[in-house]
Amino acid sequence: MSSMKFREIEENYILFMKSVRKNTIIVPTFDIDLMWHTHMRYPLNYLQFSEQLCGFLLNHDDSITPQVLNNAYKDTAERWKTAYQSEYGHNVDRDCFRNS
């Protein structure tokens, strides 16, 4: 993966975190989810980052039902489009994560 592509993914992750609202489910895209899981491997750094951007520690919960997940994804996509004037989920080609 090129450094330019990585910076794009990192920026999407930051924008995602900035769009979080307390007591609202937000659903990441594939690239954002990978960045999120990676970031949580560094808990102190993640705590500081989350509190700075979200105002609280954002929990990552993979155990929501498919129907709730689908509805929350649609809501997340609408908020993203309104906030950033771009389509959500069409940001990064998954093939860029494959080993060469």
N, C-alpha and C positions, 0 to 999 in steps of 0.2 A: 504494500500500500504506500502510495506517495505521501510525503509530508503535507502536501496541499490537501489531499483527501482527508488525512487525519485531522487537520485543522478545521475542515468543514464539519466533520463529525463532532469534534469538540465544541464547536460553535452551536451546533444543533442541540447538544446536551445542555449547554449553558442556557440557551433560550428556553428549552424545556423546563429546566429548574426554575427559571424566572417566572414561568407561567403557572406554577403551582399555586393553588389556593387551599387553605386549610379546610378540612372536612369535605373535600371534593376528590373523587377518584380521577387520576390522570393516567393515561396509558401511553407508554413509550413506543416509538417505532423500533425496528430491529436494531438499527445502529445506535440509537440512544440507549436502548436496554443493555447492549454490550458495554457501552461506556459506563453506564450506571452500575452494573455488576462489578466491573473492574474497579471503579472508584470506591465502592463499599468494602473492597479488600483492604483499604487503608482507613480504618474507622475514625481515627482522630481527625484526619484531613477531611474525610467525608462529613463528619459532624460539623466542623467549622464552616465548610463550604455550604452545606445545607442550611445551617442557621443564618448564614450571611445572605444567601439568595432567596430562601423561602421564608425565613423568620422562625423556623422550627426544624426539628429533625424529621426529614421525610422518610417514612417507612416504605419499604418495597415489599408488596404483598402479591405473590404469584398465585394465591389460592382463591381468587374470585371466580364466580361462575361464568360460563361462556356468554350468557345473555347480558349480564352486568358488564362484562368485559367489552362486548360489542357496542353497547350503548355508551359506555364511558369513552371508548375509542372515537366514536362519532363526535361526542362532545369535545374531546381533546382536539380533534381535527378542525372543528369549527372555531374553537378558541385560537388555535394556531393560525388559521387562515385570516381571521380578523386581526390578530396582533401583528403578524409578520408578512401578510399579503403573499403567501406561498402555500402550495399544497402540502399537506402533512402526509408523510409516509412515502413520498416520491423523491426523497432527498438523495439517497445513496444506493448504489447498486450492490446487492449482497455479494456478488462475485469479487468485489474488492477485498473481501475478508478471506478469500481462499489463498492458500499458500501457492507460490509460483513454482 
